Amino acid sequence: MWVLVFFDLPTDTQKERKVASKFRKEIMKDGFTMFQFSIYVRHCSSSENTEVHIKRVKKLLPELGHVGILTITDKQFGMMEIFYGQRLADRPNTPQQLEMF
């Protein structure tokens, strides 16, 4: 499972920039990596683990701005096409999930 966090936070004042920066740094501490400027992703090994990280993001929500949280499967993430200009780019490294029998 993948958790994507999309955000558009105000940065007009120094205080707003500080709040936006703190939100970004805190989700990075929780294992999210930048996919695009305001889109961060994190791989989770199970739906239970996904819920843990979603709850953590919700606790960090700033007072102002828009934040979206989306969960997708490994298969859906793997079907994504990424382009740099008109050139198809390599997919990000996808962690391999271990299966227990």
BADRENPA-260911 format. One line per 10 residues: their letters; for each residue x, y, z of C-alpha. Coordinates in pm, 1 decimal. Layout:
a) X/Y/Z | ...
//
This chain:
mwvlvffdlp) 0.0/0.0/0.0 | 105.9/355.9/-67.1 | -4.2/667.7/117.5 | 9.4/992.4/-79.0 | -19.2/1327.1/97.2 | -104.8/1627.8/-119.2 | -96.3/1973.0/30.2 | -134.3/2338.3/-59.5 | -48.1/2547.2/243.1 | -36.9/2927.9/264.8
tdtqkerkva) 312.1/3080.4/265.4 | 238.0/3453.9/248.8 | 373.5/3543.5/592.8 | 680.6/3424.9/779.8 | 457.3/3246.5/1032.3 | 272.4/3061.4/752.7 | 601.1/2958.5/591.2 | 721.5/2824.2/925.3 | 399.9/2621.4/973.8 | 422.5/2480.7/618.2
skfrkeimkd) 788.9/2392.7/664.3 | 719.0/2222.6/997.9 | 439.1/2011.6/842.2 | 668.0/1905.1/558.1 | 955.7/1818.5/793.4 | 731.1/1622.3/1029.8 | 582.5/1402.3/756.9 | 935.4/1340.3/628.8 | 1033.9/1226.2/980.0 | 750.0/975.0/950.9
gftmfqfsiy) 905.8/824.8/638.7 | 737.2/1019.5/359.9 | 951.5/1120.9/63.0 | 895.1/1397.8/-185.7 | 734.4/1282.5/-510.7 | 668.7/1635.6/-634.4 | 691.0/1968.7/-457.3 | 368.6/1930.7/-255.6 | 314.2/1557.0/-297.0 | 476.6/1313.6/-56.0
vrhcsssent) 457.1/933.7/-64.6 | 521.4/653.8/179.7 | 512.2/277.9/131.2 | 334.1/77.1/400.0 | 349.8/-300.0/436.2 | -13.6/-348.9/543.1 | -346.0/-171.7/571.9 | -298.7/-153.8/949.6 | 36.8/17.7/901.9 | -126.7/251.9/650.6
evhikrvkkl) -384.7/357.8/910.0 | -109.4/432.1/1164.5 | 63.9/673.0/927.1 | -260.2/836.2/816.4 | -345.1/906.2/1182.6 | -0.1/1060.5/1231.0 | -50.4/1291.5/932.8 | -393.0/1392.8/1063.8 | -237.8/1490.5/1397.8 | 5.0/1719.0/1211.9
lpelghvgil) -258.3/1902.2/1004.9 | -202.8/2278.3/1007.9 | -487.5/2516.5/1088.7 | -494.2/2665.5/736.5 | -450.2/2521.0/389.3 | -563.5/2212.8/201.6 | -431.1/1863.5/266.9 | -541.1/1546.9/88.2 | -455.1/1189.7/182.9 | -488.9/908.5/-71.1
titdkqfgmm) -417.7/537.4/-31.4 | -342.5/319.6/-333.9 | -222.2/-35.8/-383.7 | 123.5/-139.0/-500.7 | -28.7/-245.4/-832.4 | -193.2/94.0/-886.3 | 130.1/273.8/-796.1 | 324.0/48.8/-1033.6 | 92.2/135.1/-1323.0 | 178.5/505.4/-1297.0
eifygqrlad) 356.9/662.1/-1593.1 | 600.3/940.8/-1506.4 | 741.5/1182.1/-1761.5 | 1020.7/1437.5/-1757.6 | 919.6/1659.9/-2045.0 | 826.3/1417.7/-2322.2 | 1062.2/1144.4/-2202.2 | 923.9/853.5/-2001.7 | 1112.6/834.9/-1672.3 | 1210.3/532.2/-1466.4
rpntpqqlem) 966.4/439.1/-1193.8 | 1067.2/508.4/-835.1 | 1204.4/211.7/-645.1 | 916.1/3.7/-515.2 | 988.7/-184.7/-193.2 | 934.6/-556.2/-221.3 | 680.2/-699.4/16.7 | 766.9/-1025.5/185.3 | 508.0/-1300.1/190.2 | 478.4/-1544.7/478.4
f) 331.8/-1889.4/414.5
//
